[in-house]
């Protein structure tokens, strides 16, 4: 969800709320987002306490877009939306970002074929964005072995079992 997209890059996930709020204010201030009212939706998305009523989800996506625009004033931005189909918020935000043709932003979204097949509405929402798709084949066994060796020092029989279980899927390999 979008909340993690706010919390992770700002390093808020492991902080107590009061320190998380200070860090969010400091980091957002670097790109010019200093108005406490403008920070409310980002605070809500990040799971930090908000003052007053809880902002609507659309306010959160607008705040994220504003943040990207402020960063984009300094340099181009790459936004990576992993498993975009899992979250309707991510699709909404991608739509919002792409509607701002003046933003120097590249939006990269990942989606598994099985997720697209299971959720027709979200697949249709993605199709409406007229995105370029790039199907990825499973990793070759040698490449997957190199990935495993880079992560762990496993016996060859365990590596073979891992390769058989994950079918060349690098994300699943790393998770296991």
PyMOL commands that set and color helices and strands:
alter all, ss='L'
color gray80, all
select helices_A, chain A and resi 2-7+17-30+36-45+57-72+84-86+88-99+113-118+120-128+141-151+156-166+170-175
alter helices_A, ss='H'
color red, helices_A
select strands_A, chain A and resi 77-81+105-109
alter strands_A, ss='S'
color yellow, strands_A
deselect
rebuild
show_as cartoon
